Amino acid sequence: MRRFRFDQPGFSDTFAAFVAERRETPDEVDAIVRDVLAAVRSEGVGALLRYAREFDKVELTEATLRVTAEEIAEGAAACPAEVREAIAFAAARIRAYHERQRPADQRFVDAAGVELGWRWGPLEAVGIYVPGGRAAYPSTVLMNAVPAAAAGVGRIAMVTPPGRLQPAVLAAAREAGVTEIWRVGGAQAVAALAYGAGPIHPVDKIVGPGNAFVTAAKRRVYGTVGIDALAGPSEIVVVADRANDPDWIAADLLSQAEHDPAAQSILITDDAAFAAKVEAAVEAQLSALATGADARASWEAHGAVVIAPLDESPALVDQIAPEHVEFALDEPERLADRVRHAGAIFLGRHAPEAVGDYVAGSNHVLPTSRAARFSSGLSLYDFLKRTSIVKCDADSFAALAPATIALAEAEGLPAHARSAAIRLGQGR
Protein backbone atom coordinates (compact mmCIF):
# COMPACT_ATOMS: atom_id res chain seq x y z
CA MET A 1 0.00 0.00 0.00
CA ARG A 2 1.32 3.42 -0.96
CA ARG A 3 0.95 6.66 1.00
CA PHE A 4 0.86 10.08 -0.63
CA ARG A 5 0.69 13.58 0.79
CA PHE A 6 -0.59 16.37 -1.39
CA ASP A 7 1.74 18.90 0.28
CA GLN A 8 4.92 16.89 -0.33
CA PRO A 9 7.29 17.97 -3.14
CA GLY A 10 6.86 15.89 -6.27
CA PHE A 11 3.36 14.71 -5.36
CA SER A 12 1.95 15.35 -8.84
CA ASP A 13 4.59 13.25 -10.59
CA THR A 14 4.64 10.37 -8.12
CA PHE A 15 0.85 10.15 -7.96
CA ALA A 16 0.56 10.31 -11.75
CA ALA A 17 3.06 7.44 -12.02
CA PHE A 18 1.03 5.42 -9.52
CA VAL A 19 -2.21 6.00 -11.44
CA ALA A 20 -0.53 4.97 -14.70
CA GLU A 21 0.71 1.61 -13.37
CA ARG A 22 -0.63 -1.30 -15.41
CA ARG A 23 -2.80 -3.99 -13.84
CA GLU A 24 -3.73 -5.60 -17.12
CA THR A 25 -3.41 -8.76 -19.18
CA PRO A 26 0.02 -10.31 -19.87
CA ASP A 27 0.90 -10.48 -23.55
CA GLU A 28 1.07 -14.30 -23.51
CA VAL A 29 -2.67 -14.49 -22.73
CA ASP A 30 -3.49 -12.94 -26.08
CA ALA A 31 -1.48 -15.57 -27.95
CA ILE A 32 -3.37 -18.39 -26.23
CA VAL A 33 -6.70 -16.70 -26.92
CA ARG A 34 -5.86 -16.28 -30.61
CA ASP A 35 -5.37 -20.04 -30.95
CA VAL A 36 -8.56 -20.87 -29.01
CA LEU A 37 -10.66 -18.57 -31.18
CA ALA A 38 -9.22 -20.05 -34.35
CA ALA A 39 -9.89 -23.60 -33.15
CA VAL A 40 -13.52 -22.92 -32.26
CA ARG A 41 -14.09 -21.08 -35.51
CA SER A 42 -12.74 -23.97 -37.60
CA GLU A 43 -13.78 -27.00 -35.50
CA GLY A 44 -16.99 -25.79 -33.89
CA VAL A 45 -18.49 -27.76 -31.03
CA GLY A 46 -15.67 -30.33 -31.07
CA ALA A 47 -13.25 -27.66 -29.88
CA LEU A 48 -15.62 -26.67 -27.07
CA LEU A 49 -15.80 -30.24 -25.80
CA ARG A 50 -12.02 -30.65 -26.03
CA TYR A 51 -11.38 -27.43 -24.10
CA ALA A 52 -13.90 -28.49 -21.44
CA ARG A 53 -11.73 -31.57 -20.85
CA GLU A 54 -8.44 -29.71 -21.12
CA PHE A 55 -9.18 -26.51 -19.21
CA ASP A 56 -12.15 -27.32 -16.98
CA LYS A 57 -11.53 -31.06 -16.40
CA VAL A 58 -15.17 -31.75 -17.29
CA GLU A 59 -16.48 -34.35 -19.73
CA LEU A 60 -19.28 -32.97 -21.88
CA THR A 61 -21.12 -34.11 -24.97
CA GLU A 62 -23.01 -31.99 -27.45
CA ALA A 63 -26.20 -33.24 -25.77
CA THR A 64 -25.11 -32.11 -22.28
CA LEU A 65 -23.69 -28.77 -23.36
CA ARG A 66 -27.02 -27.00 -22.83
CA VAL A 67 -28.57 -26.63 -19.38
CA THR A 68 -32.09 -28.04 -19.60
CA ALA A 69 -35.25 -26.30 -18.46
CA GLU A 70 -35.61 -28.96 -15.76
CA GLU A 71 -32.10 -28.26 -14.48
CA ILE A 72 -32.82 -24.53 -14.35
CA ALA A 73 -36.05 -25.12 -12.42
CA GLU A 74 -34.48 -27.60 -10.00
CA GLY A 75 -31.46 -25.38 -9.40
CA ALA A 76 -33.60 -22.31 -8.79
CA ALA A 77 -35.76 -24.28 -6.35
CA ALA A 78 -32.65 -25.34 -4.45
CA CYS A 79 -31.68 -21.71 -3.87
CA PRO A 80 -32.44 -20.64 -0.26
CA ALA A 81 -35.69 -18.70 0.03
CA GLU A 82 -34.05 -15.56 1.42
CA VAL A 83 -31.63 -15.48 -1.53
CA ARG A 84 -34.47 -15.96 -4.03
CA GLU A 85 -36.32 -13.09 -2.37
CA ALA A 86 -33.22 -10.89 -2.57
CA ILE A 87 -32.80 -11.79 -6.24
CA ALA A 88 -36.42 -10.86 -6.98
CA PHE A 89 -36.02 -7.61 -5.02
CA ALA A 90 -32.85 -6.70 -6.91
CA ALA A 91 -34.29 -7.66 -10.30
CA ALA A 92 -37.34 -5.45 -9.80
CA ARG A 93 -35.19 -2.46 -8.89
CA ILE A 94 -32.76 -3.06 -11.80
CA ARG A 95 -35.68 -3.41 -14.21
CA ALA A 96 -37.35 -0.21 -12.99
CA TYR A 97 -34.10 1.78 -13.20
CA HIS A 98 -33.29 0.66 -16.73
CA GLU A 99 -36.81 1.03 -18.09
CA ARG A 100 -36.57 4.73 -17.21
CA GLN A 101 -33.66 4.99 -19.67
CA ARG A 102 -35.82 4.13 -22.66
CA PRO A 103 -35.30 6.80 -25.35
CA ALA A 104 -38.06 8.16 -27.57
CA ASP A 105 -38.31 7.90 -31.34
CA GLN A 106 -38.35 11.26 -33.10
CA ARG A 107 -39.68 12.63 -36.41
CA PHE A 108 -39.60 16.31 -37.40
CA VAL A 109 -39.63 18.55 -40.48
CA ASP A 110 -36.84 21.10 -40.75
CA ALA A 111 -36.79 24.52 -42.39
CA ALA A 112 -36.01 23.02 -45.82
CA GLY A 113 -39.05 20.77 -45.61
CA VAL A 114 -36.96 17.61 -45.12
CA GLU A 115 -38.47 15.07 -42.74
CA LEU A 116 -35.80 13.70 -40.43
CA GLY A 117 -35.71 11.54 -37.36
CA TRP A 118 -34.58 8.37 -35.73
CA ARG A 119 -36.06 5.24 -34.26
CA TRP A 120 -34.82 2.82 -31.65
CA GLY A 121 -35.03 -0.95 -31.78
CA PRO A 122 -33.63 -3.84 -29.72
CA LEU A 123 -30.80 -6.11 -30.75
CA GLU A 124 -31.94 -9.52 -31.98
CA ALA A 125 -29.55 -11.71 -30.00
CA VAL A 126 -27.21 -11.07 -27.07
CA GLY A 127 -24.72 -13.35 -25.33
CA ILE A 128 -24.09 -12.94 -21.61
CA TYR A 129 -20.88 -14.21 -20.03
CA VAL A 130 -21.27 -15.17 -16.36
CA PRO A 131 -18.01 -16.03 -14.56
CA GLY A 132 -17.88 -19.21 -12.53
CA GLY A 133 -14.30 -19.47 -11.34
CA ARG A 134 -13.79 -17.58 -8.07
CA ALA A 135 -17.43 -17.52 -7.00
CA ALA A 136 -21.04 -17.65 -8.13
CA TYR A 137 -22.36 -14.30 -9.33
CA PRO A 138 -26.16 -14.10 -9.56
CA SER A 139 -25.79 -10.32 -9.61
CA THR A 140 -23.89 -10.57 -12.91
CA VAL A 141 -26.83 -12.43 -14.43
CA LEU A 142 -29.27 -9.76 -13.26
CA MET A 143 -27.17 -6.76 -14.27
CA ASN A 144 -26.73 -8.07 -17.81
CA ALA A 145 -29.93 -9.98 -18.54
CA VAL A 146 -32.54 -7.73 -16.95
CA PRO A 147 -31.61 -4.64 -19.03
CA ALA A 148 -31.43 -6.78 -22.17
CA ALA A 149 -34.92 -8.13 -21.51
CA ALA A 150 -36.19 -4.64 -20.69
CA ALA A 151 -34.85 -3.43 -24.05
CA GLY A 152 -36.79 -6.16 -25.83
CA VAL A 153 -33.88 -8.36 -26.97
CA GLY A 154 -35.40 -11.42 -28.60
CA ARG A 155 -32.77 -13.99 -27.65
CA ILE A 156 -30.53 -13.96 -24.58
CA ALA A 157 -27.90 -16.73 -24.53
CA MET A 158 -25.97 -17.18 -21.30
CA VAL A 159 -22.61 -18.95 -21.09
CA THR A 160 -20.86 -19.96 -17.89
CA PRO A 161 -17.98 -22.35 -17.16
CA PRO A 162 -18.93 -26.03 -16.84
CA GLY A 163 -19.18 -27.75 -13.50
CA ARG A 164 -21.82 -27.42 -10.84
CA LEU A 165 -24.11 -24.52 -11.60
CA GLN A 166 -24.83 -22.61 -8.42
CA PRO A 167 -28.52 -22.49 -7.43
CA ALA A 168 -28.35 -18.70 -6.97
CA VAL A 169 -27.11 -18.26 -10.54
CA LEU A 170 -29.93 -20.41 -11.89
CA ALA A 171 -32.46 -18.57 -9.72
CA ALA A 172 -31.21 -15.26 -11.11
CA ALA A 173 -31.41 -16.57 -14.67
CA ARG A 174 -34.96 -17.72 -14.10
CA GLU A 175 -35.94 -14.39 -12.53
CA ALA A 176 -34.45 -12.55 -15.52
CA GLY A 177 -36.22 -14.80 -18.01
CA VAL A 178 -33.09 -16.48 -19.39
CA THR A 179 -33.88 -19.94 -20.76
CA GLU A 180 -30.80 -20.55 -22.95
CA ILE A 181 -27.76 -21.47 -20.85
CA TRP A 182 -24.62 -23.20 -22.11
CA ARG A 183 -21.90 -24.95 -20.13
CA VAL A 184 -18.91 -23.27 -21.70
CA GLY A 185 -16.50 -20.70 -20.33
CA GLY A 186 -13.30 -18.86 -21.13
CA ALA A 187 -12.21 -17.63 -24.54
CA GLN A 188 -13.93 -20.60 -26.14
CA ALA A 189 -17.31 -19.36 -24.87
CA VAL A 190 -16.69 -15.96 -26.46
CA ALA A 191 -15.75 -17.69 -29.71
CA ALA A 192 -18.91 -19.80 -29.66
CA LEU A 193 -21.09 -16.73 -29.17
CA ALA A 194 -19.27 -14.78 -31.86
CA TYR A 195 -18.93 -17.44 -34.56
CA GLY A 196 -21.41 -20.11 -33.55
CA ALA A 197 -20.47 -23.68 -32.59
CA GLY A 198 -22.79 -26.63 -33.17
CA PRO A 199 -26.02 -25.97 -31.29
CA ILE A 200 -24.83 -22.54 -30.11
CA HIS A 201 -25.91 -19.98 -32.68
CA PRO A 202 -23.99 -16.71 -33.02
CA VAL A 203 -25.22 -13.54 -31.32
CA ASP A 204 -24.99 -9.87 -32.24
CA LYS A 205 -23.34 -8.63 -29.05
CA ILE A 206 -21.46 -10.12 -26.09
CA VAL A 207 -21.68 -8.58 -22.63
CA GLY A 208 -20.54 -9.55 -19.16
CA PRO A 209 -17.25 -9.64 -17.26
CA GLY A 210 -14.66 -12.39 -17.23
CA ASN A 211 -11.01 -13.16 -16.58
CA ALA A 212 -8.05 -12.03 -18.67
CA PHE A 213 -8.74 -14.71 -21.31
CA VAL A 214 -12.37 -13.64 -21.70
CA THR A 215 -11.38 -9.99 -21.98
CA ALA A 216 -8.71 -10.75 -24.59
CA ALA A 217 -11.20 -12.82 -26.55
CA LYS A 218 -13.78 -10.03 -26.53
CA ARG A 219 -11.15 -7.65 -27.85
CA ARG A 220 -10.37 -10.01 -30.73
CA VAL A 221 -13.97 -10.75 -31.79
CA TYR A 222 -15.05 -7.11 -31.71
CA GLY A 223 -16.21 -6.19 -35.19
CA THR A 224 -17.62 -9.64 -35.82
CA VAL A 225 -19.92 -8.91 -32.88
CA GLY A 226 -20.39 -5.95 -30.61
CA ILE A 227 -19.09 -6.00 -27.04
CA ASP A 228 -19.96 -3.99 -23.97
CA ALA A 229 -16.43 -3.13 -22.79
CA LEU A 230 -13.03 -4.59 -21.96
CA ALA A 231 -13.32 -5.21 -18.25
CA GLY A 232 -10.24 -4.80 -16.10
CA PRO A 233 -9.68 -5.31 -12.36
CA SER A 234 -12.20 -3.66 -10.05
CA GLU A 235 -11.39 -0.34 -8.35
CA ILE A 236 -12.79 2.05 -5.78
CA VAL A 237 -11.91 5.50 -4.46
CA VAL A 238 -13.36 6.57 -1.11
CA VAL A 239 -13.32 10.27 -0.23
CA ALA A 240 -13.90 10.52 3.50
CA ASP A 241 -13.47 12.96 6.38
CA ARG A 242 -12.71 12.17 10.01
CA ALA A 243 -16.40 12.15 10.98
CA ASN A 244 -16.66 8.65 9.48
CA ASP A 245 -16.32 5.39 11.37
CA PRO A 246 -12.92 3.98 10.28
CA ASP A 247 -14.36 0.47 10.25
CA TRP A 248 -17.00 1.49 7.72
CA ILE A 249 -14.43 2.99 5.38
CA ALA A 250 -12.09 0.02 5.77
CA ALA A 251 -14.92 -2.32 4.85
CA ASP A 252 -15.71 -0.24 1.75
CA LEU A 253 -12.08 -0.37 0.62
CA LEU A 254 -11.93 -4.13 1.11
CA SER A 255 -15.23 -4.64 -0.71
CA GLN A 256 -13.32 -4.13 -3.93
CA ALA A 257 -9.96 -5.50 -2.86
CA GLU A 258 -11.51 -8.92 -2.23
CA HIS A 259 -12.52 -9.25 -5.89
CA ASP A 260 -9.05 -9.85 -7.26
CA PRO A 261 -5.38 -9.42 -6.30
CA ALA A 262 -5.20 -6.89 -9.16
CA ALA A 263 -8.10 -4.79 -7.81
CA GLN A 264 -7.38 -1.31 -6.46
CA SER A 265 -8.70 0.58 -3.41
CA ILE A 266 -7.76 4.19 -2.69
CA LEU A 267 -8.64 6.39 0.28
CA ILE A 268 -8.55 10.19 -0.05
CA THR A 269 -8.86 12.08 3.23
CA ASP A 270 -7.72 15.36 4.71
CA ASP A 271 -6.91 13.87 8.13
CA ALA A 272 -3.73 11.84 8.65
CA ALA A 273 -4.86 10.54 12.04
CA PHE A 274 -8.11 9.27 10.53
CA ALA A 275 -6.16 7.64 7.69
CA ALA A 276 -4.06 5.77 10.23
CA LYS A 277 -7.21 4.50 11.95
CA VAL A 278 -8.57 3.27 8.60
CA GLU A 279 -5.30 1.49 7.85
CA ALA A 280 -5.47 -0.23 11.24
CA ALA A 281 -9.08 -1.20 10.61
CA VAL A 282 -8.16 -2.63 7.21
CA GLU A 283 -5.49 -4.78 8.83
CA ALA A 284 -7.87 -5.99 11.53
CA GLN A 285 -10.57 -6.89 9.01
CA LEU A 286 -8.15 -8.64 6.67
CA SER A 287 -7.25 -11.12 9.38
CA ALA A 288 -10.89 -12.22 9.69
CA LEU A 289 -11.94 -12.01 6.04
CA ALA A 290 -12.61 -15.27 4.18
CA THR A 291 -11.33 -13.59 1.04
CA GLY A 292 -8.42 -12.11 2.96
CA ALA A 293 -5.65 -13.57 0.79
CA ASP A 294 -6.87 -11.86 -2.38
CA ALA A 295 -7.83 -8.70 -0.52
CA ARG A 296 -4.43 -8.43 1.17
CA ALA A 297 -2.61 -8.98 -2.12
CA SER A 298 -4.69 -6.22 -3.70
CA TRP A 299 -4.30 -3.78 -0.80
CA GLU A 300 -0.55 -4.29 -0.46
CA ALA A 301 0.23 -4.15 -4.19
CA HIS A 302 -2.24 -1.57 -5.47
CA GLY A 303 -3.89 0.18 -2.51
CA ALA A 304 -3.18 3.78 -1.56
CA VAL A 305 -3.94 6.42 1.03
CA VAL A 306 -3.83 10.04 -0.13
CA ILE A 307 -3.72 12.87 2.42
CA ALA A 308 -5.05 15.94 0.61
CA PRO A 309 -7.47 18.83 1.13
CA LEU A 310 -10.96 17.56 0.33
CA ASP A 311 -11.43 20.39 -2.16
CA GLU A 312 -8.68 18.75 -4.21
CA SER A 313 -10.46 15.39 -4.28
CA PRO A 314 -12.55 15.97 -7.44
CA ALA A 315 -9.40 16.65 -9.49
CA LEU A 316 -7.70 13.58 -8.00
CA VAL A 317 -10.74 11.43 -8.73
CA ASP A 318 -10.77 12.67 -12.33
CA GLN A 319 -7.11 11.78 -12.65
CA ILE A 320 -7.85 8.23 -11.47
CA ALA A 321 -11.16 7.97 -13.43
CA PRO A 322 -12.27 5.10 -11.20
CA GLU A 323 -14.94 2.48 -11.62
CA HIS A 324 -16.53 3.52 -8.31
CA VAL A 325 -16.11 6.56 -6.08
CA GLU A 326 -17.75 7.19 -2.71
CA PHE A 327 -18.09 10.63 -1.14
CA ALA A 328 -18.62 9.73 2.52
CA LEU A 329 -19.38 13.30 3.59
CA ASP A 330 -22.27 15.32 5.00
CA GLU A 331 -22.67 17.40 1.82
CA PRO A 332 -21.33 15.02 -0.83
CA GLU A 333 -22.73 16.84 -3.87
CA ARG A 334 -20.56 19.86 -3.17
CA LEU A 335 -17.53 17.86 -4.31
CA ALA A 336 -19.13 15.07 -6.32
CA ASP A 337 -20.77 17.50 -8.74
CA ARG A 338 -17.29 18.57 -9.82
CA VAL A 339 -16.25 15.03 -10.83
CA ARG A 340 -16.25 14.37 -14.57
CA HIS A 341 -14.70 10.89 -14.79
CA ALA A 342 -16.20 8.06 -12.73
CA GLY A 343 -18.23 4.98 -13.56
CA ALA A 344 -20.57 5.41 -10.59
CA ILE A 345 -20.73 7.92 -7.73
CA PHE A 346 -22.06 7.03 -4.28
CA LEU A 347 -23.18 9.93 -2.13
CA GLY A 348 -23.17 10.12 1.65
CA ARG A 349 -22.08 7.98 4.56
CA HIS A 350 -24.86 5.44 4.06
CA ALA A 351 -24.33 4.74 0.35
CA PRO A 352 -21.57 2.11 0.21
CA GLU A 353 -20.61 0.81 -3.20
CA ALA A 354 -21.92 -2.63 -2.20
CA VAL A 355 -25.55 -1.50 -2.58
CA GLY A 356 -24.73 -0.55 -6.17
CA ASP A 357 -23.32 -4.01 -6.79
CA TYR A 358 -26.62 -5.62 -5.86
CA VAL A 359 -29.84 -3.77 -5.21
CA ALA A 360 -29.69 0.00 -5.78
CA GLY A 361 -30.94 -0.55 -9.34
CA SER A 362 -28.14 1.15 -11.24
CA ASN A 363 -25.86 -1.15 -13.22
CA HIS A 364 -22.70 -2.54 -11.67
CA VAL A 365 -21.04 -3.26 -15.03
CA LEU A 366 -18.84 -0.17 -15.15
CA PRO A 367 -15.73 1.12 -16.94
CA THR A 368 -12.41 0.18 -15.35
CA SER A 369 -8.75 0.98 -15.94
CA ARG A 370 -9.46 4.72 -16.43
CA ALA A 371 -12.00 4.00 -19.17
CA ALA A 372 -14.50 6.23 -17.32
CA ARG A 373 -12.76 9.08 -19.16
CA PHE A 374 -14.53 8.02 -22.37
CA SER A 375 -17.17 5.39 -21.62
CA SER A 376 -20.18 4.67 -19.43
CA GLY A 377 -21.52 1.71 -17.54
CA LEU A 378 -23.84 -0.88 -19.04
CA SER A 379 -27.35 0.42 -19.66
CA LEU A 380 -30.48 -0.10 -21.72
CA TYR A 381 -28.71 1.70 -24.58
CA ASP A 382 -26.26 -1.19 -24.93
CA PHE A 383 -29.13 -3.38 -26.09
CA LEU A 384 -30.70 -0.89 -28.50
CA LYS A 385 -29.78 0.38 -31.97
CA ARG A 386 -30.69 3.78 -33.38
CA THR A 387 -31.68 4.02 -37.05
CA SER A 388 -31.70 7.39 -38.81
CA ILE A 389 -34.65 8.36 -41.03
CA VAL A 390 -34.63 10.80 -43.98
CA LYS A 391 -37.66 11.64 -46.13
CA CYS A 392 -37.68 14.18 -49.01
CA ASP A 393 -40.33 15.28 -51.43
CA ALA A 394 -39.47 17.03 -54.71
CA ASP A 395 -39.28 20.48 -53.18
CA SER A 396 -37.20 19.56 -50.14
CA PHE A 397 -34.88 17.45 -52.32
CA ALA A 398 -34.34 20.46 -54.57
CA ALA A 399 -33.19 22.44 -51.55
CA LEU A 400 -30.54 19.80 -50.71
CA ALA A 401 -29.40 18.78 -54.18
CA PRO A 402 -27.05 21.64 -55.20
CA ALA A 403 -24.91 21.30 -52.07
CA THR A 404 -24.96 17.50 -52.43
CA ILE A 405 -23.66 17.78 -55.99
CA ALA A 406 -20.99 20.31 -55.08
CA LEU A 407 -19.63 18.22 -52.20
CA ALA A 408 -19.69 14.98 -54.22
CA GLU A 409 -17.75 16.59 -57.06
CA ALA A 410 -15.27 18.08 -54.59
CA GLU A 411 -14.63 14.59 -53.24
CA GLY A 412 -14.20 13.09 -56.71
CA LEU A 413 -17.30 10.90 -56.52
CA PRO A 414 -19.19 11.48 -59.78
CA ALA A 415 -21.79 8.75 -59.22
CA HIS A 416 -22.81 10.45 -55.98
CA ALA A 417 -23.16 13.74 -57.83
CA ARG A 418 -25.11 12.14 -60.67
CA SER A 419 -27.48 10.45 -58.19
CA ALA A 420 -28.57 13.92 -57.10
CA ALA A 421 -28.23 15.73 -60.45
CA ILE A 422 -30.32 13.23 -62.41
CA ARG A 423 -33.30 13.96 -60.17
CA LEU A 424 -33.02 17.61 -61.16
CA GLY A 425 -33.05 16.66 -64.83
CA GLN A 426 -29.30 17.24 -65.14
CA GLY A 427 -26.54 14.97 -66.36
CA ARG A 428 -28.64 12.47 -68.27
N, C-alpha and C positions, 0 to 999 in steps of 0.2 A: 504494500500500500504506500502510495506517495503522499507527501504533505507539501502544500504550496501556500505561500503567503503573498497576498497581493502587493504588500508594501516592500517586499524584498527586491533588490536589484536583479534584473534579468527575468522577472516573473513572466513577462509576455512571451519571451522566447522559449523558456523551459516548459511553460504550460502549453504553448502551441505544439512543441515537439511531442509532449505527452498525448495530446488530442490526436495527433497524426499517426501514432503508433498503430501498426496493422494487427488485427486480430482475425485474419481471414484465412481462406482456404490455401493449403500448400499446393504448389504447382503440380505435384505428382498426382493429386486427386483428379485433376482435369484429364490427364492422360488415361487413367483408368476409366473414367466416365465416357470418354470418346469411344473406347473399345466396347463398352457395354451398350451404348446407344447403337453402334453399328451392328452388333450382334442381334439385338432385338429387332432392328429394322430389317435385317436380312433373313433371320431364322424364325421370327415371330414367337409363338407361344412356347416353342421348344427351348428357346433361350431363357424365358421366364422360369420354366420348370428347372432348368439346369442351375440358374443362379439361386433359386430357392434352396437347392441342395448344397450349393457351394458356399453361399454367403449366410443363409439363415438356418442351415442344418435341418431343413424341413422337406419331407417328401410330399410333393403335390402331383396331381394329375390335372389334365384340362378340365375334368368333371368336378374336381374339388377346388378349383381356383376361385370360383364364385361362392360367396357366403349366401346360403339359402334364406328364403323368407322365414322358414321355421327356426333357423339358427339365430336370426335377428330377433325374432319374437322371444325365443327362449332366453337369449342373452339379456335382453332388456328386462324380462321378468325376474331374472336373477339379480338385477341391480337393487341395492337396498332402497327401501321406500323413500327415505329422507334424501337420498341422492337423486332419485327420479323426480321428486318434488322440486329440488333445487334446479335440476336441468329444465323442467317445465317453466319454472319461474324465470330463469335466465333467458330461455328461448323466447318467451313472451316479450321481455324487455328489449332483447336484440331485434326482434321482428318489428316492434313498435318504433324503435329508433330509426331503423333503416327504411321503413315505409315512409317516414317523413322526408326522406331524401329524394323521393320520386320527382323527377323534373317534368315540366309540362311541354307538350308539343306546341309549336308556334307557326302561324301563317299570317303574313302581312303583305300589304301592297305599298311599295315605296313611291317616291316622288316621280319616278319615270314610268310608273304603271306596271312594274315588274312584280309578280307575286313571288315572294321568297318565304323560306321557313325551314323548319327541321322537325323530324319526328324521332322518337325514341322507341327502341324495341329490344327485347331480351336476346341474349345469346342462345343458340340452340342447344349446345352441350358444353358442360363444364366438368373438369376433373378436379377432385379435391384430394390433396395428399394429407394424410393424418399420421404423424409419427407414432412409432410403437416401440422405440428402443429403450429410452431412459424411463418412461412412465406412460400411463394411459392418459390421453388428453381429450375428454369429452368436450371441453371448451373449444378446442380447435375445430371439432365437427360443427358446433353451433355457430361459431364466428364466421365460418366459410359457407356452410350450407344454408343457414337461415336467410342471409341476404340474397343468395342466389335464388332461392325459392321465392322470396319476396319480389324479386325482379321479374319473375316469370320464366326462368330458365326451364326448358323442357326436359332436359336430361341431366341429372347430377350423378356422376360416377365417382365413387370414393375408393381410394386405394390405401392400404395400410399393410405394414410388414406381416408376413405369415407367422403363425404361432397362435397362442390362445388370445382370442379377441376379448378384451375386457368388457364386462357387462355394462359399465358406465358409458363406454364408447358406443356400444350397440343401442343403449337407451337414448343417447343423444342423437344418433342417426335416425332412430325411429321417430323421435320428437320432431326432428327437422324434415321428415318425409323422405329420407334417403333410402332407396330400396335396392340400389345397385352398388354392391361392395365387393372388392376383389382383394384376394390375399397376395399382394405383391408390394414390395417396398423398394427403397433405394432408387438409384438411377434407372434401373430396369422398369420401375413403375412409371417414371416420367416418360420413358421411351414408349411404353405400351399406350399411354394416354395420347402421346403426340402422334405416333405412327400407326397405332392399332397393332394387336397381337392376338391372333386366334379369335376367341369370343369377345375380347375387349376391343370395342370400336373406338376410333380416334375421337377426340373432343376438340373444341375450338379454343379453349383456354384452360390453363392449369393454375390452380391457386393452392395455398397452404404451405406451411413451413416444413423444413426438413433439415437433415444434417448437411455436411459439406458436399457429399456426393449428390444429394438431391438438388442443392443450390447450383452446383456446377452443371448438372444435367438440364435444369431449367434455363440456364444461360445459353446452352448449346441448342436447345430446341426452339428458342424464341425466334419467331418469324414463320416457322411451320405452324406453331400455335401461339396464342398470346399467353403471357404470364402475369401474375400480380406484381411480384417484386423479387429481388434477390436477397433473401433473408440472411442477415448476419447474426452474431451473438447478441443477446438481449442487453439492454443498458437502461440505467436510471440515474437521474440527477435529482437530489433532494435539496431544496433551498429552505433552510430552517433557522429560526432564531432561538435564543436560550430559553424562551417560554415553553418550548416543547419538552415532552418526556423523552430523555435519551433512549429509553428502551423502545419507544414507538419508532423513532427514526432509525435505530439500528435494525429493527425488524423490516422496515421498508427497504433499506439498503440490501439486506440479505434476501429479500423476496425476489430480487433479480439475480443476485450472485449464485443462488442455488440452482439456477437453470443450467449452468454450463461453466466449466473452468475459464472459458474465454469471455464470459459476460463481464459487464463493467458497472460499478456502482460508485457514484461520486456525491459527496456531501459538500455543499457550499454554505458557510455560516460566517457570521461576523464576530463570533465569540470563541476564542481559543479554548477557554475552560469547558464550554459546552461541547466542543469538538472532542476534547479528551474524554469526556463522559460517554459520548457516543462510541468512540473507539473501544472503550472498556466494555460497553454494553454489547458491541459486536463480538468481541472476544468471548464474553460470557455465553452469548447465545450460540455461537459456533460450536462450543463444546457439547451442547445438548441437542444440536440439530441433526436429524436423520440424514439430511443432505449436506452435512457439514464438510465432507471432503471436497466436493465440488465448490461449495460456497467459499471455503477457505482458499482454495486455489485461485478462484476468481478475485477475491478481495485482496490477497497478497500480491497477485501479479498485475491486476488492472484497476484496483480500487484507488480512490484518492479522497483527500480532505483538503478543501480550499478555504483558507481564512481570508475573507474579503468583505468590504462594505456591501450590504445587501443591495444598495442601489446599483452596484456593478454586476449583480447576478444576471440580469437579462442579457447583457452583452456576453457574459461567459457562457450562458446557456446557448446562445446563438452560435458561439464558436464551436461548441460541442455538437449542436444539432441532434439532441438525443431522441431516442425512441420514446421515453417517458420523462416527464419532469413534474415534481411535486413542489408546490409553494405552500409549505406548512407555516402559515403566517395568519395574523388576524385580519389583515386586509390584502389578501393575495392578489387581487386584480391590479392593484397599484403597480406591481412589478410584472405580473404575468402578461398584462396587456401590451407590454413592450417587447415580448418575445416573438420573434418571427419564425424561428426554426425549431420545431418540436413535433414529434408524432402525436402526442397527447399530453394535455396539461391537466393536472389535478390540483384543485384549489381548496385550501384550508387544511386544518389539522385533522379533520375527520374524513378526508378523501384520499386514503392510501391507494396506490396504483393497483393493489390486489382487487379492488372492487371493479376496476376497469377490465381486468383479466377475465372476470366471470359474469357479473350481473348488472353493472351500471347500464348496459345497453349499447354503448359505443363499441367500436370494433377493436379487438386487441391485436389484430394483424397490422403492424405499424412499421414505418421505415426505420432501418437500423444503419449503423456504420456511416453516420452523417448524411444519409439520404434524405432526411427531413428537410434539407436545404432545397430540394427540388421535387419531392414526391409526398404523397399523402397516404394515410392508412387505407385499408380495404373498406369499400363502401358499396352501396347499391350500384354506383356508377361503373364499378368494375364488371358488372354483369349485364350492362346495357350498351347498345351501340346507338350513335346518333347519325341519322341520314339527312343530308341536305336536300332541299326541294327548291326548284326553280321553274317558274311558269311564265311564259311570254305570249302575248298576242302580237299581231302585226305591228301595232303602234309602239308597244314597249320594246319589241325587238329592234325596231328602227332607231330607237334612242340609244341602244347599246351597240349596234353593229359597227358604226364608223370607228369607235375606239377599239373594238375587237379586231377589226381588220388592220388597223395601224399597228397594234401591238404584235399581232401574228406576223406581219411582214417584217417588223423590227427584229423579231426572233428568228427569222429565216424559216418560217413554217407556212408555206404557201397553201397547203391543203386546209389548214385552220382558217386562213384568210378567205379562201374560196367558199368554205362552209358558211361563212357569214355573208359574203358578197353575193353569192348566187341567190340568196333569199331577197336581196334588194334588186334583183334583175341585172346584176353586174357579173362580168367574168364568165359568161356562158361560152 
